[in-house]
Amino acid sequence: MAVTDRRDILIAGLAAAGIVALPALPLRAALRPLRVLILGGTSFIGPHMVDAALARGHAVTLFNRGRTNAHLFPRARFPKVEKLRGDRDGKLDSLRNRKWDVVIDNSGYLPRLVRDTAMLLQGAVPHYVFTSTISVYADFRGTRITEADRVGRLANPAIERITGRTYGPLKAYCEDEVRRSYAERASIVRPGFIVGPGDTTDRWTYWPVRFAQGGEMLAPGSPADPVQFIDVRDLAAWYVRLAEQQAYGTFNATGPASPLTMSEMFAAIAAATERKTRSVWVDAAFLRSQGATLPVWRPPHGPSAALHRVANQKALTAGLKTRPVVQTVTDTLKWWNAQSEPRRLAMRAGLRARPLLPPGPAPLDSVMAEEAALIKRWRARRSQR
């Protein structure tokens, strides 16, 4: 039997078992073309949103500083894409005296700037879709997170320095500003880990890339630990559906549609690669004692207990569809392998442990060397019990 035949059989088995979702339906032209304004639009999420909107027959206006991926969507090839130069920090003149059907805001991080934009557009754009984050939630110690859970706040709401501590609460204040101007005409989207081709963080990309190296691989926690993420293309397509359906409200946007465990994610990754990789499961307590962290995974207890137990039923009911994990793996690896050698040699996320691997980009061979050392120490610790 050919390798591809075995892979197809494995993929079919995973789908039948509910480990991966059924493929999302291809986009078709919308019944009514919309004028879509995207704030940002040229980094990771934005280009996929533009692609999804164009595939549905909509016209797109991009508003940004023109500094990130300015070469994307040249007017000669994309006549339905207009580019406006500006700056969220007060330079909004190019948005004045214009009308659109919906605005998608991917660039709002500071409440003051979101307030200015929302107030300017509230009379010209009837629907505001704001990209927030699940990091807005104040406490992940429970068993499940829903849209009704309490969001974080700051002692000084006027602070504008974005850090790991302030990022979530500042996004929550941004949500408040959108609701203040748009009330029931706002859609607040709170994504979890966004993954797939073009991801600049390398967080989830680390796992397919590492899996493709083969050999023994350090797997964090236990096989049953939950994991959630969403393919950027599924998120982008759903944003367009929200705009078309004028679906208002607050939504957690993560996937897959059904609960997924770390071992099931690894099984899907194995189905998309040809290398033999053996997972060595190392418990959270040992990793913590070694100062070791790995991307995406978090212990399903303590402060991160509910990080991968975020309810997504509202989004699914509103039309969110998720593709098979195998497809996300395949496409992510294809994108990654097309990157320049310097980019591929220094992953921006992955295993980090003291003292060898401080935060920051690291060559994969260095990561694997520290991984092997951790596995060795783990086995030595277990043998002493």
ROPA-553495 format. One line per 8 residues: number of its first residue (from 1); for each residue y, z, x of N, C-alpha, C. Coordinates in steps of 0.1 Angstrom, whole numbers, plus 5000, padded with zeros to 4 digits. Atoms other than C-alpha are relative to their C-alpha. Layout:
<lumros>
NUM = Y/Z/X/Y/Z/X/Y/Z/X ~ ...
</lumros>
This chain:
<lumros>
1 = 4988/5000/5008/5000/5000/5000/5012/5000/5009 ~ 4987/5001/4992/5035/4991/5014/5008/5012/4998 ~ 4991/4989/5000/5060/5017/5022/5009/5000/4987 ~ 4991/5001/5012/5083/5004/4995/4993/5003/4987 ~ 5008/4997/5012/5055/5006/4969/4998/5015/4999 ~ 5002/4985/5001/5048/5043/4978/5014/5006/4996 ~ 4987/4994/5003/5086/5050/4976/5003/4998/4985 ~ 4998/5003/5014/5088/5033/4942/4992/5010/4991
9 = 5009/4991/5008/5059/5054/4929/5006/5014/5001 ~ 4994/4987/4999/5075/5086/4943/5013/5001/4992 ~ 4988/5000/5008/5108/5077/4927/4997/5001/4985 ~ 5003/4999/5014/5092/5071/4894/4995/5013/4996 ~ 5005/4987/5003/5074/5104/4896/5011/5010/4999 ~ 4989/4991/5000/5106/5122/4904/5008/4999/4987 ~ 4993/5003/5013/5123/5106/4874/4992/5006/4988 ~ 5008/4996/5011/5094/5114/4851/5000/5016/4999
17 = 5000/4986/4999/5095/5150/4863/5013/5006/4997 ~ 4986/4995/5003/5132/5153/4855/5007/5004/5013 ~ 4993/4996/4988/5141/5158/4892/5012/4991/5002 ~ 4989/5009/4999/5164/5128/4891/5003/4994/4987 ~ 4995/5005/5014/5184/5114/4862/4997/4985/4999 ~ 5001/5014/5002/5180/5080/4847/5013/4993/5005 ~ 4988/5006/4995/5204/5054/4862/5010/4998/4989 ~ 4989/5002/5009/5238/5052/4847/5001/4985/4995
25 = 4999/5014/5005/5244/5021/4825/5012/4993/5007 ~ 4989/5007/4994/5265/4994/4841/5012/5000/4991 ~ 4987/5000/5008/5302/4993/4831/5002/4987/4994 ~ 4997/5012/5007/5312/4968/4806/5015/5001/4996 ~ 4986/5000/5003/5347/4957/4795/5003/5009/4988 ~ 4996/4991/5011/5365/4982/4773/5005/4992/4988 ~ 4995/5007/5011/5375/4973/4738/5015/4998/5000 ~ 4986/5001/4999/5411/4980/4745/5004/5002/5015
33 = 4996/4997/4986/5426/4975/4780/5011/5010/5001 ~ 4990/4989/4998/5446/5004/4793/5009/4997/5012 ~ 4992/4999/4988/5475/5008/4817/4998/5014/5006 ~ 5005/4988/4994/5462/5034/4841/5009/5003/5012 ~ 4992/4996/4988/5485/5053/4865/4991/5010/5008 ~ 5008/4991/4991/5466/5070/4894/5009/5006/5011 ~ 4992/4994/4990/5485/5095/4915/4990/5003/5012 ~ 5010/5000/4989/5468/5092/4949/4994/4986/5000
41 = 5008/5013/5002/5441/5066/4946/4995/4993/5012 ~ 5005/5007/4989/5434/5056/4981/4991/5008/5010 ~ 5008/4992/4991/5414/5084/4996/4985/4999/4995 ~ 5014/5001/5003/5378/5093/4987/4997/4997/4985 ~ 5003/5002/5014/5378/5096/4949/5007/4988/4994 ~ 4992/5010/5006/5406/5072/4941/4995/4986/5000 ~ 5005/5013/5000/5392/5039/4952/4988/4997/4990 ~ 5011/5001/5010/5361/5045/4931/5005/5000/4986
49 = 4994/5000/5013/5383/5052/4901/5006/4986/4997 ~ 4994/5013/5001/5402/5020/4907/4989/4989/4997 ~ 5011/5009/5002/5369/5001/4909/4995/5001/4985 ~ 5006/4998/5013/5356/5017/4877/5010/4995/4989 ~ 4990/5004/5010/5389/5010/4858/5001/4985/4999 ~ 5000/5015/5000/5390/4973/4869/4988/4994/4994 ~ 5012/5005/5006/5354/4969/4859/5000/5000/4985 ~ 4998/4999/5015/5364/4979/4824/5011/4992/4995
57 = 4989/5009/5004/5393/4955/4823/5013/5006/4999 ~ 4987/4993/5000/5421/4980/4828/5009/4995/5011 ~ 4990/5002/4989/5453/4975/4848/5003/5013/5006 ~ 4999/4987/4992/5459/5001/4875/5013/5000/5008 ~ 4988/4998/4992/5491/5014/4891/4997/5012/5009 ~ 5002/4990/4990/5487/5034/4923/5013/5006/5005 ~ 4988/4994/4995/5514/5059/4932/4996/5009/5012 ~ 5003/4991/4989/5512/5074/4967/5010/4997/5011
65 = 4990/5002/4989/5530/5075/5001/4997/4987/5008 ~ 5004/5012/4993/5512/5044/5013/4995/5002/5014 ~ 5004/4996/4986/5498/5062/5044/4985/5000/5002 ~ 5015/4999/4999/5461/5065/5036/4994/4987/4994 ~ 5006/5012/5004/5441/5033/5034/5009/4991/4993 ~ 4990/5008/5006/5471/5013/5027/4996/4985/4998 ~ 5005/5014/5000/5451/4981/5032/4992/4997/4987 ~ 5009/5002/5012/5430/4987/5000/5008/4993/4989
73 = 4995/5007/5012/5435/4965/4969/5012/4992/5002 ~ 4989/5009/4999/5458/4938/4982/5003/4992/4987 ~ 4996/5006/5013/5477/4922/4953/4994/4986/4999 ~ 5005/5014/5001/5465/4887/4962/4985/5000/4994 ~ 5014/5000/5005/5429/4897/4955/4998/5009/4988 ~ 5001/4991/5012/5435/4924/4929/5013/5000/4992 ~ 4987/5002/5007/5463/4911/4906/5002/5011/4989 ~ 4999/4989/5009/5456/4940/4882/5003/5014/5006
81 = 4997/4988/4993/5465/4966/4908/5014/4999/5005 ~ 4986/4999/4995/5501/4976/4914/5001/5012/5008 ~ 4998/4989/4991/5512/4998/4942/5015/5005/5000 ~ 4987/4995/5000/5542/5021/4940/5001/5011/5011 ~ 4998/4991/4989/5555/5040/4970/5008/5012/4995 ~ 4993/4988/5004/5567/5076/4965/4995/5012/5007 ~ 5004/4987/4993/5562/5112/4974/5000/5010/4989 ~ 5001/4990/5010/5551/5140/4951/5011/5011/5002
89 = 4990/4990/4997/5577/5162/4968/5014/4996/4997 ~ 4987/5003/5005/5606/5151/4947/5004/4985/5000 ~ 4997/5015/4999/5605/5113/4954/4992/4993/4989 ~ 5007/5006/5012/5594/5102/4919/5007/4988/4994 ~ 4991/5010/5006/5620/5075/4913/4992/4988/4995 ~ 5007/5012/5004/5595/5047/4911/4992/5002/4987 ~ 5007/4997/5013/5578/5064/4881/5009/5000/4988 ~ 4990/4999/5012/5610/5066/4860/5001/4987/4992
97 = 4997/5011/5010/5616/5043/4830/4988/4991/5000 ~ 5013/5008/5001/5579/5031/4831/4991/5007/4989 ~ 5010/4994/5010/5551/5036/4805/4986/4996/5004 ~ 5014/5002/4998/5514/5039/4810/4992/5007/4988 ~ 5008/4994/5011/5485/5048/4786/4994/5014/5004 ~ 5006/4988/4994/5471/5075/4809/5003/5002/5014 ~ 4998/4997/4986/5478/5092/4842/4988/5008/5005 ~ 5011/4993/4993/5450/5104/4865/5006/5006/5012
105 = 4993/4993/4989/5463/5130/4889/4989/5006/5010 ~ 5009/4995/4990/5441/5134/4920/5007/5007/5012 ~ 4993/4996/4989/5469/5146/4942/5008/5013/4998 ~ 4992/4987/5003/5481/5179/4926/4994/5012/5006 ~ 5005/4987/4993/5477/5210/4948/5010/5011/4999 ~ 4990/4990/5001/5510/5228/4944/5006/5000/4986 ~ 4995/5000/5014/5522/5239/4909/5014/4995/4999 ~ 4986/5005/5001/5558/5231/4916/5000/4985/4999
113 = 5000/5014/5000/5550/5195/4923/4993/4994/4988 ~ 5007/5005/5012/5526/5191/4894/5010/5002/4988 ~ 4990/4998/5011/5553/5206/4871/5010/4988/4999 ~ 4990/5011/5000/5578/5180/4882/4995/4987/4995 ~ 5007/5013/5004/5554/5151/4877/4997/5000/4985 ~ 5004/4999/5015/5541/5163/4843/5012/4999/4991 ~ 4988/5000/5008/5576/5169/4830/5006/4986/5000 ~ 4995/5013/5000/5587/5135/4841/4992/4990/4991
121 = 5009/5010/5006/5557/5116/4826/4997/5004/4985 ~ 5004/4996/5014/5553/5136/4793/5005/4991/4989 ~ 4995/5009/5010/5574/5112/4774/4997/4986/5001 ~ 5003/5014/4997/5562/5080/4790/4985/4998/5000 ~ 5015/5001/4999/5524/5087/4793/4994/5010/4991 ~ 5005/4990/5011/5505/5102/4763/4988/5008/5005 ~ 5013/4993/4996/5474/5114/4782/5001/5003/5015 ~ 5000/4996/4986/5473/5134/4815/4986/5005/5003
129 = 5013/4995/4995/5439/5138/4833/5003/5006/5014 ~ 4997/4993/4987/5442/5164/4861/4987/5003/5007 ~ 5012/4996/4992/5416/5168/4889/5002/5014/5006 ~ 5000/4986/4995/5411/5205/4894/4987/5002/5009 ~ 5011/4996/4991/5381/5222/4910/4993/5012/4994 ~ 5007/4988/5004/5354/5248/4902/5004/5012/5008 ~ 4995/4989/4992/5371/5268/4929/5010/5009/4992 ~ 4991/4992/5008/5395/5280/4902/4994/5013/4995
137 = 5006/4989/5006/5370/5305/4890/5002/5012/5009 ~ 4997/4988/4993/5377/5341/4900/4988/5007/5006 ~ 5012/4992/4996/5342/5354/4903/4987/4992/4998 ~ 5012/5007/5001/5309/5337/4910/4988/5009/5001 ~ 5011/4991/4999/5288/5368/4909/4991/5000/4988 ~ 5008/5000/5012/5274/5362/4874/4988/4991/5001 ~ 5012/5009/5001/5244/5341/4863/5004/4986/4996 ~ 4996/5014/5004/5264/5311/4850/5015/5000/4998
145 = 4986/5002/5001/5299/5297/4850/5003/4990/4989 ~ 4996/5009/5011/5315/5282/4819/5015/4998/5001 ~ 4986/5003/5000/5349/5267/4812/5009/5012/4995 ~ 4992/4989/5005/5359/5299/4795/5001/5012/5009 ~ 5000/4989/4990/5354/5321/4826/5014/5002/5006 ~ 4987/4997/4994/5384/5338/4842/5003/4992/5013 ~ 4996/5008/4988/5403/5318/4868/5008/5010/5010 ~ 4993/4991/4990/5418/5333/4900/5015/4999/4999
153 = 4985/4999/4999/5454/5344/4904/5004/5006/5013 ~ 4995/4995/4988/5476/5353/4933/5010/5011/4998 ~ 4989/4990/5001/5498/5383/4939/5014/4994/5001 ~ 4988/5008/4999/5525/5358/4948/4998/4986/4996 ~ 5003/5014/5005/5522/5327/4927/5009/4989/5006 ~ 4991/5010/4994/5550/5310/4946/4996/4996/5013 ~ 5005/5004/4987/5530/5308/4978/4996/4985/5000 ~ 5004/5014/4999/5525/5272/4989/4992/4997/5012
161 = 5009/5002/4989/5502/5276/5019/4986/4999/4995 ~ 5014/5002/5006/5468/5262/5010/4990/5004/5010 ~ 5011/4995/4992/5439/5281/5025/4988/5002/4991 ~ 5012/4998/5008/5404/5289/5014/5002/5011/4990 ~ 4997/4990/5010/5418/5319/4996/5009/4996/4989 ~ 4990/5004/5009/5447/5302/4979/4997/4987/4992 ~ 5003/5013/5005/5432/5268/4971/4997/5001/4985 ~ 5004/4999/5013/5415/5278/4939/5010/5005/4990
169 = 4990/4995/5009/5442/5299/4923/5012/4990/4999 ~ 4989/5010/5001/5469/5273/4932/4996/4989/4990 ~ 5004/5010/5009/5448/5247/4914/5001/5005/4985 ~ 4999/4994/5013/5446/5271/4884/5015/5000/4995 ~ 4986/5001/5003/5484/5273/4884/5004/4986/4997 ~ 4997/5014/5003/5486/5235/4885/4995/4996/4986 ~ 5005/5002/5014/5464/5234/4854/5010/5005/4990 ~ 4990/4994/5009/5489/5257/4837/5012/4990/4998
177 = 4988/5009/5001/5517/5233/4845/4997/4987/4992 ~ 5004/5012/5008/5498/5203/4831/5000/5004/4985 ~ 5001/4996/5014/5490/5222/4799/5014/5003/4994 ~ 4987/4996/5005/5526/5234/4796/5008/4987/4995 ~ 4993/5012/5003/5539/5198/4795/4992/4992/4989 ~ 5009/5009/5008/5509/5181/4777/4993/5007/4989 ~ 5007/4992/5011/5493/5209/4756/4987/4994/4997 ~ 5013/5005/5004/5464/5194/4737/4997/4986/5005
185 = 5002/5014/4995/5469/5159/4753/4996/5000/5014 ~ 5004/4999/4986/5456/5171/4787/4985/5000/5001 ~ 5014/4998/4996/5422/5167/4802/4999/5006/5014 ~ 5001/4993/4987/5414/5192/4830/4986/4999/5004 ~ 5014/5002/4995/5384/5182/4851/4999/5009/5012 ~ 5003/4991/4989/5369/5208/4874/4987/4995/5007 ~ 5013/5005/4993/5344/5190/4898/4995/5011/5009 ~ 5006/4992/4989/5320/5208/4920/5000/4992/5013
193 = 5001/5008/4988/5307/5192/4952/5000/4985/4996 ~ 5000/5014/5002/5317/5155/4951/4994/4993/5012 ~ 5008/5005/4989/5293/5134/4972/4999/4985/4998 ~ 5003/5014/5000/5284/5098/4980/5008/4992/5010 ~ 4993/5008/4990/5298/5068/4999/5015/5002/5001 ~ 4986/4998/4998/5332/5074/5014/5004/5015/5002 ~ 4997/4986/4999/5330/5112/5015/5005/5003/5015 ~ 4995/4997/4987/5352/5123/5044/4997/5014/5005
201 = 5003/4986/4996/5339/5159/5045/4987/5001/5007 ~ 5013/5000/4994/5303/5151/5055/4991/5011/4995 ~ 5008/4989/5004/5291/5181/5036/4986/4997/4995 ~ 5013/5004/5005/5264/5166/5015/4993/4989/5008 ~ 5006/5011/4992/5260/5136/5037/4992/5005/5011 ~ 5009/4994/4989/5246/5159/5064/4986/5000/4996 ~ 5014/4998/5003/5214/5164/5045/4992/4986/5000 ~ 5007/5012/4998/5204/5127/5041/4999/4995/5015
209 = 5000/5004/4986/5215/5120/5077/4990/5008/5008 ~ 5009/4991/4992/5196/5150/5091/4986/4997/4996 ~ 5014/5003/5004/5165/5142/5070/4995/4987/5006 ~ 5004/5013/4995/5165/5107/5083/4996/5001/5015 ~ 5004/4998/4986/5161/5121/5119/4985/5003/5002 ~ 5014/4996/4999/5126/5134/5111/4998/5013/5007 ~ 5003/4988/4993/5108/5163/5127/5002/5012/4991 ~ 4998/4988/5007/5112/5199/5117/5015/5002/4997
217 = 4986/4999/5005/5144/5206/5097/5001/5014/4994 ~ 4997/4987/5005/5159/5240/5090/5005/4999/4986 ~ 4997/5000/5014/5160/5245/5052/5005/5014/4996 ~ 4994/4987/5003/5183/5273/5040/4994/5007/4988 ~ 5004/4993/5012/5172/5300/5016/4986/4998/4996 ~ 5014/5002/5005/5142/5293/4994/5000/4986/4992 ~ 5001/5013/5007/5129/5261/4978/5005/5000/4985 ~ 4996/4999/5014/5138/5274/4943/5015/5002/4998
225 = 4986/4998/5001/5175/5279/4951/5007/4988/4993 ~ 4994/5012/5007/5197/5258/4927/5011/4993/5009 ~ 4990/5007/4993/5220/5231/4939/5006/4990/4990 ~ 4993/5009/5008/5246/5210/4921/5010/4992/5008 ~ 4990/5009/4994/5268/5180/4930/5001/4989/4991 ~ 4998/5012/5008/5281/5148/4915/5004/4988/5009 ~ 4997/5012/4993/5281/5113/4928/5014/4995/4996 ~ 4986/5003/5002/5317/5102/4932/5002/4988/4990
233 = 4999/5012/5009/5310/5069/4913/4997/5004/4986 ~ 5003/4995/5014/5296/5088/4883/5013/5007/4995 ~ 4988/4993/5004/5327/5110/4883/5011/4990/4997 ~ 4990/5010/5002/5350/5080/4886/4998/4993/4987 ~ 5003/5007/5013/5333/5061/4857/5003/5009/4988 ~ 4998/4991/5011/5335/5092/4836/5015/5002/4997 ~ 4985/4999/5002/5373/5096/4842/5005/4989/4991 ~ 4996/5012/5008/5377/5061/4828/4996/5002/4985
241 = 5005/4997/5014/5356/5071/4797/5009/5010/4993 ~ 4991/4990/5006/5378/5101/4792/5013/4994/4995 ~ 4987/5007/5004/5409/5079/4792/4998/4991/4988 ~ 5003/5009/5011/5393/5054/4768/4998/5007/4987 ~ 5003/4993/5012/5381/5080/4744/5011/5011/4996 ~ 4990/4990/5001/5412/5102/4748/4993/5014/4997 ~ 5008/4987/5001/5388/5132/4753/5008/5011/5007 ~ 4991/4990/4994/5410/5162/4758/4992/5013/5002
249 = 5006/4987/4998/5401/5197/4770/4997/5003/5015 ~ 5004/4996/4986/5387/5214/4801/4985/4998/5002 ~ 5014/5004/4998/5355/5202/4816/4995/5004/5015 ~ 5007/4999/4987/5332/5213/4845/4993/4987/5003 ~ 5006/5013/4997/5322/5181/4862/4991/5001/5012 ~ 5010/5000/4989/5290/5185/4882/4987/4995/4994 ~ 5013/5006/5004/5254/5173/4881/4989/5006/5009 ~ 5005/5011/5009/5227/5163/4879/5001/5006/4985
257 = 5000/4996/5014/5223/5164/4841/4991/5012/4998 ~ 5010/4989/5001/5193/5187/4845/5000/5009/5012 ~ 5000/4991/4988/5190/5217/4868/4991/4994/5012 ~ 5006/5006/4988/5180/5208/4904/4999/5012/5010 ~ 5002/4990/4989/5165/5230/4932/5002/4993/5013 ~ 4999/5005/4987/5169/5226/4969/4988/4991/5004 ~ 5012/5007/4996/5133/5215/4973/4999/4987/4992 ~ 5000/5013/5007/5137/5189/4946/5010/4990/5005
265 = 4991/5008/4993/5168/5176/4963/4994/4994/5012 ~ 5007/5005/4988/5148/5173/4995/4990/4990/4997 ~ 5010/5010/5004/5121/5155/4977/5006/4986/4996 ~ 4993/5013/5003/5146/5129/4964/5005/4994/5013 ~ 4995/5006/4987/5160/5125/4999/4988/4994/5007 ~ 5012/5006/4994/5124/5120/5012/4997/4987/4994 ~ 5004/5012/5006/5119/5093/4987/5009/4988/5004 ~ 4991/5010/4995/5149/5074/5001/4999/4997/5015
273 = 5002/5002/4986/5139/5077/5037/4986/4997/5004 ~ 5014/5003/4995/5109/5066/5058/4996/5010/5010 ~ 5004/4991/4990/5110/5094/5083/4993/5012/4995 ~ 5007/4988/5004/5086/5123/5081/5008/5012/5005 ~ 4992/4988/4997/5106/5155/5079/4993/5012/4993 ~ 5006/4988/5005/5091/5190/5075/5010/5011/4999 ~ 4990/4990/5002/5113/5216/5060/4994/5014/5004 ~ 5003/4986/4997/5112/5251/5075/5010/5009/4993
281 = 4991/4992/5008/5126/5275/5050/5003/5013/5007 ~ 4995/4988/4993/5147/5303/5066/5008/5008/4990 ~ 4993/4992/5011/5159/5331/5043/5014/5003/5004 ~ 4986/4998/4999/5195/5339/5037/5004/5012/5009 ~ 4997/4988/4992/5194/5373/5053/5000/4997/5015 ~ 5001/5003/4985/5183/5359/5087/5012/4991/5003 ~ 4989/5009/4997/5209/5331/5085/5013/5008/5002 ~ 4988/4991/5000/5236/5357/5078/5000/5008/5013
289 = 5001/4992/4987/5224/5378/5108/5003/4992/5012 ~ 4997/5009/4989/5228/5348/5130/5013/4993/4999 ~ 4987/5006/5002/5262/5338/5117/4998/4985/4997 ~ 5003/5014/5003/5246/5305/5105/5004/4996/4986 ~ 4997/5006/5013/5260/5284/5077/4996/4986/5000 ~ 5004/5014/5002/5249/5251/5063/5008/4995/4988 ~ 4992/5005/5010/5268/5228/5040/4994/4999/4986 ~ 5004/5001/5014/5266/5227/5002/4992/5013/4995
297 = 5008/4989/5005/5239/5254/4999/5007/5013/5001 ~ 4995/4986/5000/5249/5290/4991/4989/5009/4995 ~ 5010/4990/5006/5227/5321/4985/5002/5002/4985 ~ 4999/4999/5014/5220/5323/4948/5001/5015/4995 ~ 4998/4986/5003/5230/5360/4948/5012/5005/5007 ~ 4987/4995/4994/5260/5381/4957/5012/4992/4996 ~ 4988/5007/5004/5294/5365/4958/4999/4985/4996 ~ 5002/5014/5003/5280/5330/4955/4989/4997/4990
305 = 5012/5001/5009/5253/5337/4928/5001/4988/4991 ~ 4999/5010/5010/5267/5312/4903/5006/4987/5004 ~ 4993/5012/4996/5282/5286/4925/4993/4987/4996 ~ 5008/5011/5004/5254/5262/4917/4993/5002/4987 ~ 5005/4998/5013/5249/5274/4882/5012/4998/4990 ~ 4988/5003/5008/5280/5258/4866/4996/4992/4988 ~ 5003/5007/5012/5276/5248/4830/5008/4986/4999 ~ 4994/5014/5000/5282/5210/4826/4998/4994/4986
313 = 5004/5006/5013/5272/5205/4789/5012/4994/4993 ~ 4988/5006/5007/5308/5199/4777/5003/4986/5006 ~ 4998/5013/4993/5311/5170/4803/4990/4990/4995 ~ 5011/5009/5004/5277/5156/4794/5003/4995/4985 ~ 4997/5004/5014/5287/5156/4757/5011/4990/4999 ~ 4989/5009/5000/5319/5139/4766/4997/4987/5007 ~ 5004/5013/4995/5300/5110/4782/4997/5000/5015 ~ 5004/5000/4986/5293/5121/4818/4986/4996/5002
321 = 5013/5004/4997/5263/5103/4831/4998/5000/5015 ~ 5003/4999/4985/5246/5109/4865/4989/4991/5004 ~ 5010/5009/4995/5226/5085/4885/4989/5007/5008 ~ 5011/4993/4993/5193/5093/4903/5005/5005/5014 ~ 4997/4995/4987/5197/5114/4934/4996/4991/5011 ~ 5005/5009/4990/5176/5089/4953/5010/4988/5002 ~ 4990/5011/4999/5203/5062/4946/5012/5005/5008 ~ 4989/4994/4992/5230/5085/4959/4997/5001/5015
329 = 5004/4999/4986/5210/5091/4991/5000/4987/5006 ~ 5001/5013/4994/5203/5055/4997/5014/4994/5003 ~ 4987/5006/4998/5239/5044/4992/5008/5007/5010 ~ 4992/4992/4990/5253/5073/5012/4995/4996/5014 ~ 5005/5003/4986/5230/5065/5042/5005/4986/5004 ~ 4995/5013/4997/5240/5028/5039/5014/5000/5005 ~ 4986/4998/4996/5276/5037/5040/5002/5006/5014 ~ 4998/4992/4988/5272/5062/5068/4995/4991/5012
337 = 5005/5008/4989/5252/5038/5090/5010/4988/5004 ~ 4991/5010/4997/5280/5013/5087/5013/5005/5007 ~ 4988/4994/4993/5306/5037/5102/4999/4998/5015 ~ 4999/5002/4985/5317/5034/5138/4992/5011/5007 ~ 5009/4991/4992/5296/5051/5165/5007/5013/5002 ~ 4993/4987/4998/5323/5077/5173/5000/5009/4987 ~ 5000/4993/5013/5325/5086/5136/4986/5007/4998 ~ 5013/4995/5003/5287/5090/5133/4995/5010/5010
345 = 5004/4990/4990/5284/5110/5165/5006/5014/4999 ~ 4994/4987/5002/5306/5138/5153/5002/5003/4985 ~ 5000/4996/5014/5297/5150/5119/5010/5011/4997 ~ 4990/4990/5003/5324/5171/5102/4994/5012/4993 ~ 5007/4989/5007/5299/5194/5085/4986/5000/5005 ~ 5014/4998/4996/5264/5207/5091/4997/5014/5004 ~ 5003/4987/4995/5247/5236/5107/5010/5005/5010 ~ 4991/4993/4990/5271/5260/5124/4994/5014/5002
353 = 5005/4987/4997/5259/5291/5141/5006/5005/5013 ~ 4995/4995/4988/5271/5314/5168/4989/5001/5010 ~ 4987/5003/4994/5276/5310/5197/5002/4986/5003 ~ 5000/5013/4994/5268/5274/5203/5009/4990/4992 ~ 4994/5010/5008/5284/5256/5174/5012/5006/4992 ~ 4989/4995/5008/5319/5267/5163/5004/4990/4990 ~ 4995/5009/5011/5337/5251/5133/5005/4987/5007 ~ 4995/5013/4996/5346/5214/5137/4989/4990/5002
361 = 5010/5010/4999/5329/5181/5143/4990/5003/5012 ~ 5010/4997/4989/5297/5183/5164/4990/4988/5000 ~ 5010/5010/4999/5272/5157/5177/4987/5005/4993 ~ 5012/4997/5007/5240/5156/5156/4989/5006/5009 ~ 5010/4995/4991/5218/5162/5187/5003/5014/5003 ~ 4997/4986/4997/5237/5194/5194/4996/5009/4988 ~ 5004/4993/5012/5232/5205/5158/4985/5002/4999 ~ 5014/4999/5000/5195/5198/5160/4994/5009/5011
369 = 5004/4991/4989/5192/5217/5193/5002/5014/4995 ~ 4998/4986/5005/5207/5248/5177/4991/5003/4988 ~ 5009/4998/5011/5186/5242/5146/4986/5004/5005 ~ 5013/4996/4995/5154/5243/5167/5000/5014/5006 ~ 5000/4987/4994/5166/5274/5185/5000/5011/4989 ~ 5000/4991/5011/5173/5291/5151/4986/5001/4994 ~ 5014/5000/5005/5138/5281/5139/4991/5009/5009 ~ 5008/4992/4991/5123/5296/5170/5002/5015/4999
377 = 4996/4986/5002/5142/5328/5166/4994/5006/4987 ~ 5005/4997/5014/5132/5329/5129/4985/5003/5001 ~ 5014/4998/4999/5095/5326/5138/4997/5012/5008 ~ 5002/4988/4992/5098/5352/5165/5002/5013/4992 ~ 4997/4989/5009/5114/5376/5140/4988/5003/4990 ~ 5011/4998/5010/5086/5370/5115/4988/5005/5006 ~ 5012/4995/4993/5059/5376/5141/5000/5014/5003 ~ 4998/4986/4997/5073/5410/5148/4998/5009/4988
385 = 5001/4991/5012/5070/5422/5113/4985/5005/4998
</lumros>
